[in-house]
Amino acid sequence: MSKRALITGVTGQDGSYLAEHLIGLGYEVWGLSRGQANPRKDRIAQLIPGLRFVDGDLMDQGSLVSAVDAVQPDEVYNLGAISFVPMSWQQAELVTEVNGTGVLRVLEAIRLVSGLNKPSAGGDTSGQIRFYQASSSEMFGKVVEAPQSESTSFHPRSPYGVAKAYGHYITLNYRESYGMYGVSGILFNHESPRRGAEFVTRKISLAVAQIKLGLQDRLSLGNLDAVRDWGFAGDYVRAMHLMLQQDSPGDYVVGTGRMHSVRDAARIAFECVGLDWEEHVVVDPGLVRPAEVETLCADSSNARQELGWEPEVDFAELMRMMVESDLNQAQLVRDYGAMLSGARW
């Protein structure tokens, strides 16, 4: 009998890649969907044949209990979140409710459906619903050491990071309080052609495509010196799944261990289309965060050794992948527009 997985945030970048990966492994995969009006639901259903949906909302405890009870999953992956960090200063309460308290609600739904009231004798987690929480490198914030590992202390520098830290610790608390099989993946930045347009790597790749086609001339960016450990989302979802296949639950840092600046990302992206980034990029001080996280770099030694996980796509290849995808899409839109304008009715 195939395993069942329930994914919150299934319409997002990570959720879509994870659903594809699990279906490829023979899983029956369900995605949590907030009502029928989600415009992404139809797109993701077309992208991933075989994906099923169940209604639920991270802001509504009762709906989560109903969803877990209906699906009866073997594994729950909580990827649902408001993931654009700058937005967390503008809507701090909402981000806290979804990214922080939302984790608690999912854990409670699992606990209630499973009937967990206290740890099992001997710490036996066999037969339990296994839970994955999407933690974030933004929890490290003002880093105290580099690179960052599972033992590095947290100093989040945004409401987003603070909310993620709560989600991380409440998962640990349920593991210790109820013996729940709950793990957190402390994932460093991971991108793809499915990344939202508001994120800096996708903002760059989209602009490069438009500039190459002569549809725009300038790209405005904030702090060009901000450094991140960027990887490919498709690689990182493999680590999520591997974490839930271990005999005992544990938390893992996942990243490439290599740092690149926003400047590097812009340079590589423009080079992909034969352009000089310095001729097109302008710095906009209004795009700089109120409290910047300057340097994030993963020490994913435990994930590599214990999970057998390795990233397969390097940063330059990732940026090329994103630029080529956005360039192809922009060309299709341009050509379609030209066809319509030249059509006779």
C-alpha positions as CSV (number, residue, x, y, z in Angstrom):
1,M,0.0,0.0,0.0
2,S,1.4,3.4,-1.0
3,K,2.2,6.0,1.6
4,R,0.1,9.1,1.9
5,A,1.5,12.6,2.3
6,L,-0.3,15.9,3.1
7,I,1.4,19.1,2.1
8,T,0.5,22.6,3.2
9,G,1.7,25.3,0.8
10,V,1.4,22.8,-2.1
11,T,0.8,25.6,-4.6
12,G,4.1,27.3,-3.8
13,Q,7.6,26.6,-5.1
14,D,8.6,24.0,-2.6
15,G,5.2,22.4,-2.4
16,S,5.0,21.8,-6.1
17,Y,8.5,20.3,-6.3
18,L,7.9,18.1,-3.2
19,A,4.5,16.9,-4.6
20,E,6.2,15.9,-7.9
21,H,9.0,14.2,-6.0
22,L,6.7,12.2,-3.7
23,I,4.4,11.2,-6.5
24,G,7.5,10.0,-8.4
25,L,8.3,7.8,-5.4
26,G,4.8,6.2,-5.5
27,Y,3.1,8.3,-2.8
28,E,-0.5,9.3,-2.7
29,V,-0.2,13.1,-2.3
30,W,-2.7,15.5,-1.0
31,G,-2.4,19.3,-0.9
32,L,-4.1,21.6,1.6
33,S,-6.2,24.1,-0.3
34,R,-7.7,27.2,1.3
35,G,-11.2,27.2,-0.3
36,Q,-12.1,27.0,-4.0
37,A,-11.0,30.5,-5.0
38,N,-7.3,29.9,-4.9
39,P,-6.1,30.8,-8.5
40,R,-3.0,28.7,-8.1
41,K,-4.9,25.5,-7.5
42,D,-5.9,25.0,-11.1
43,R,-2.4,25.7,-12.3
44,I,-0.8,23.3,-9.9
45,A,-3.4,20.6,-10.7
46,Q,-2.4,20.8,-14.4
47,L,1.3,20.8,-13.6
48,I,1.1,17.8,-11.3
49,P,-1.4,15.1,-12.5
50,G,-2.4,12.8,-9.6
51,L,-2.2,15.5,-6.9
52,R,-5.4,15.6,-4.8
53,F,-6.7,18.4,-2.6
54,V,-8.3,18.7,0.8
55,D,-9.8,22.0,2.2
56,G,-8.0,23.6,5.1
57,D,-6.5,26.8,6.4
58,L,-3.5,27.4,8.7
59,M,-5.5,30.1,10.4
60,D,-8.4,27.7,11.2
61,Q,-7.7,24.9,13.7
62,G,-10.9,23.0,13.0
63,S,-10.3,22.8,9.3
64,L,-6.8,21.4,9.9
65,V,-8.2,18.7,12.2
66,S,-10.8,17.8,9.6
67,A,-8.1,17.7,6.8
68,V,-5.7,15.4,8.8
69,D,-8.6,13.1,9.8
70,A,-9.9,12.9,6.2
71,V,-6.5,12.2,4.6
72,Q,-5.1,10.0,7.4
73,P,-1.5,10.8,6.2
74,D,1.7,8.9,7.0
75,E,3.6,12.2,6.6
76,V,2.7,15.8,6.9
77,Y,4.9,18.5,5.4
78,N,4.2,22.0,6.6
79,L,5.4,24.3,3.8
80,G,2.6,26.8,4.1
81,A,3.9,30.3,5.0
82,I,4.1,33.9,4.0
83,S,7.6,33.6,2.7
84,F,8.6,37.1,1.4
85,V,10.7,38.4,4.3
86,P,10.2,42.2,3.6
87,M,6.4,41.8,3.9
88,S,6.8,40.7,7.5
89,W,7.6,44.3,8.6
90,Q,4.4,45.5,6.9
91,Q,2.1,42.7,8.1
92,A,3.9,41.4,11.2
93,E,0.8,40.1,12.9
94,L,-0.4,38.2,9.9
95,V,3.0,36.7,9.3
96,T,3.2,35.6,12.9
97,E,-0.2,34.0,12.8
98,V,0.5,32.0,9.7
99,N,4.2,31.2,10.0
100,G,4.3,30.8,13.8
101,T,0.9,29.9,15.3
102,G,0.0,28.1,12.1
103,V,2.7,25.5,12.9
104,L,1.1,25.0,16.3
105,R,-2.3,24.4,14.7
106,V,-0.9,21.7,12.4
107,L,0.9,20.0,15.3
108,E,-2.3,20.1,17.4
109,A,-4.3,18.7,14.5
110,I,-1.9,15.8,14.2
111,R,-1.9,15.3,18.0
112,L,-5.7,15.3,18.3
113,V,-6.2,12.9,15.3
114,S,-3.5,10.6,16.6
115,G,-4.7,10.6,20.2
116,L,-1.2,11.6,21.5
117,N,-1.4,12.8,25.1
118,K,2.0,11.8,26.4
119,P,5.2,10.2,25.0
120,S,5.0,6.5,24.2
121,A,7.1,4.1,26.3
122,G,10.6,3.8,25.1
123,G,10.2,6.7,22.6
124,D,8.6,4.4,20.0
125,T,7.4,6.5,17.0
126,S,6.4,3.6,14.8
127,G,3.0,4.0,13.2
128,Q,2.9,7.8,14.0
129,I,2.1,10.5,11.6
130,R,5.5,12.1,10.8
131,F,5.7,15.8,10.7
132,Y,8.1,18.1,8.8
133,Q,8.4,21.8,9.6
134,A,9.9,24.2,7.1
135,S,12.3,26.2,9.3
136,S,14.5,28.9,7.8
137,S,18.1,30.2,7.8
138,E,16.5,33.6,8.5
139,M,16.3,32.4,12.2
140,F,20.1,32.8,12.4
141,G,19.8,36.4,11.4
142,K,22.6,38.3,13.0
143,V,24.9,35.4,12.9
144,V,27.3,34.5,15.8
145,E,29.4,32.1,13.7
146,A,29.9,31.1,10.1
147,P,29.0,28.7,8.7
148,Q,25.8,28.0,10.6
149,S,25.0,24.5,11.8
150,E,22.2,22.9,13.9
151,S,23.9,24.1,17.1
152,T,24.3,27.7,16.0
153,S,22.1,30.0,18.2
154,F,19.3,32.1,16.6
155,H,19.1,35.9,16.4
156,P,16.4,36.6,13.9
157,R,16.3,40.1,12.3
158,S,12.8,40.2,10.9
159,P,9.3,39.4,12.1
160,Y,9.5,36.5,9.5
161,G,12.6,35.1,11.2
162,V,11.0,35.4,14.7
163,A,7.8,33.6,13.6
164,K,9.9,30.8,12.0
165,A,11.9,30.5,15.2
166,Y,8.6,30.0,17.1
167,G,7.5,27.3,14.6
168,H,10.9,25.6,15.0
169,Y,10.8,25.5,18.8
170,I,7.1,24.5,19.1
171,T,8.0,21.5,16.8
172,L,10.8,20.6,19.2
173,N,8.5,21.0,22.1
174,Y,5.8,18.6,20.7
175,R,8.6,16.1,20.0
176,E,9.7,16.3,23.6
177,S,6.3,16.7,25.2
178,Y,4.3,14.1,23.3
179,G,7.0,11.9,21.7
180,M,5.8,13.1,18.3
181,Y,7.9,12.3,15.2
182,G,8.5,16.0,14.3
183,V,11.5,17.4,12.5
184,S,12.6,20.8,11.2
185,G,14.6,21.4,8.1
186,I,16.6,24.6,8.5
187,L,16.7,25.4,4.8
188,F,18.9,28.1,3.4
189,N,17.8,30.1,0.4
190,H,16.6,27.9,-2.5
191,E,15.3,29.2,-5.8
192,S,13.9,27.9,-9.1
193,P,11.9,29.1,-12.2
194,R,8.8,28.7,-9.9
195,R,10.1,31.2,-7.4
196,G,7.8,34.2,-6.8
197,A,8.5,37.3,-8.8
198,E,9.1,39.4,-5.6
199,F,12.2,37.4,-4.6
200,V,15.5,38.9,-5.6
201,T,16.8,36.0,-7.8
202,R,13.6,35.8,-9.7
203,K,13.3,39.5,-9.9
204,I,16.7,39.5,-11.5
205,S,16.0,36.7,-14.0
206,L,12.7,38.2,-15.0
207,A,14.3,41.6,-15.6
208,V,17.2,40.1,-17.6
209,A,14.7,38.5,-19.9
210,Q,12.8,41.7,-20.4
211,I,15.9,43.8,-20.9
212,K,17.3,41.3,-23.4
213,L,14.1,41.6,-25.4
214,G,14.2,45.4,-25.3
215,L,11.1,45.6,-23.1
216,Q,12.7,47.4,-20.2
217,D,16.1,49.1,-19.6
218,R,16.8,49.1,-15.9
219,L,16.7,46.8,-12.9
220,S,16.4,48.3,-9.4
221,L,18.0,46.4,-6.5
222,G,18.7,47.0,-2.9
223,N,21.8,45.8,-1.0
224,L,24.1,44.4,-3.6
225,D,26.5,43.2,-1.0
226,A,24.0,40.9,0.9
227,V,25.3,37.4,0.8
228,R,23.3,34.2,0.8
229,D,23.8,30.5,0.4
230,W,21.6,29.8,-2.6
231,G,20.6,26.4,-3.9
232,F,18.0,24.8,-6.2
233,A,14.5,24.1,-4.6
234,G,14.3,20.7,-6.5
235,D,17.4,19.5,-4.6
236,Y,16.1,20.7,-1.2
237,V,12.8,18.9,-1.3
238,R,14.7,15.6,-1.5
239,A,16.2,16.5,1.9
240,M,12.7,17.1,3.4
241,H,11.6,13.6,2.4
242,L,14.8,12.0,3.7
243,M,14.4,13.6,7.1
244,L,11.1,11.7,7.6
245,Q,12.6,8.4,6.6
246,Q,15.1,8.2,9.6
247,D,14.6,5.9,12.5
248,S,14.7,8.9,15.0
249,P,13.5,12.5,14.4
250,G,16.1,15.2,14.2
251,D,16.6,18.7,12.8
252,Y,19.0,19.3,9.9
253,V,20.6,22.3,8.2
254,V,20.3,22.2,4.4
255,G,22.4,24.3,2.1
256,T,25.3,24.3,-0.4
257,G,27.9,25.8,1.9
258,R,28.8,28.3,-0.7
259,M,28.1,32.0,-0.5
260,H,27.2,34.4,-3.3
261,S,26.2,38.1,-3.2
262,V,23.2,39.8,-4.9
263,R,25.9,41.4,-7.1
264,D,27.1,37.9,-8.2
265,A,23.5,36.9,-9.0
266,A,23.0,39.9,-11.2
267,R,26.4,39.5,-13.0
268,I,25.8,35.8,-13.8
269,A,22.2,36.4,-15.0
270,F,23.2,39.2,-17.4
271,E,26.2,37.2,-18.6
272,C,23.7,34.4,-19.6
273,V,22.3,36.8,-22.3
274,G,25.5,38.5,-23.2
275,L,24.9,41.8,-21.3
276,D,27.0,43.8,-18.8
277,W,25.0,44.0,-15.6
278,E,26.6,47.3,-14.5
279,E,25.0,49.0,-17.5
280,H,21.5,48.1,-16.3
281,V,21.4,47.7,-12.5
282,V,20.7,50.7,-10.3
283,V,20.7,50.7,-6.5
284,D,17.5,51.8,-4.8
285,P,18.0,52.6,-1.1
286,G,14.2,52.1,-0.6
287,L,14.7,48.4,-1.2
288,V,17.2,47.9,1.6
289,R,15.7,46.0,4.6
290,P,15.3,47.8,8.0
291,A,17.5,45.2,9.6
292,E,19.7,43.4,7.1
293,V,21.0,39.8,7.4
294,E,24.4,40.2,5.8
295,T,25.9,36.7,5.7
296,L,24.3,33.3,5.7
297,C,26.2,30.1,4.9
298,A,25.1,26.5,5.7
299,D,27.1,23.8,7.4
300,S,25.1,20.9,6.2
301,S,27.5,18.2,7.3
302,N,24.9,16.3,9.2
303,A,22.5,16.2,6.3
304,R,25.2,15.0,4.0
305,Q,26.5,12.3,6.4
306,E,23.2,11.1,8.0
307,L,20.7,11.6,5.2
308,G,23.1,11.0,2.3
309,W,21.9,14.2,0.8
310,E,23.9,16.3,-1.7
311,P,22.9,19.3,-3.8
312,E,23.2,18.6,-7.6
313,V,22.6,22.1,-9.1
314,D,25.3,24.8,-8.5
315,F,24.5,28.5,-8.3
316,A,25.6,29.5,-11.8
317,E,23.5,26.6,-13.3
318,L,20.6,27.7,-11.1
319,M,20.7,31.3,-12.4
320,R,21.0,30.1,-16.0
321,M,18.0,27.8,-15.5
322,M,15.9,30.7,-14.2
323,V,17.0,33.2,-16.9
324,E,16.4,30.7,-19.7
325,S,12.9,29.9,-18.4
326,D,11.9,33.5,-18.0
327,L,13.4,34.4,-21.4
328,N,11.5,31.6,-23.1
329,Q,8.3,32.7,-21.4
330,A,8.8,36.4,-22.3
331,Q,9.5,35.5,-25.9
332,L,6.2,33.5,-26.1
333,V,4.3,36.4,-24.6
334,R,5.9,38.8,-27.0
335,D,5.3,36.6,-30.1
336,Y,1.7,35.9,-29.0
337,G,1.1,39.7,-28.6
338,A,2.6,40.3,-32.0
339,M,0.4,37.7,-33.6
340,L,-2.7,39.2,-32.1
341,S,-1.8,42.7,-33.1
342,G,-1.3,41.5,-36.7
343,A,-4.4,39.4,-36.9
344,R,-7.3,40.5,-39.1
345,W,-10.7,40.0,-37.6
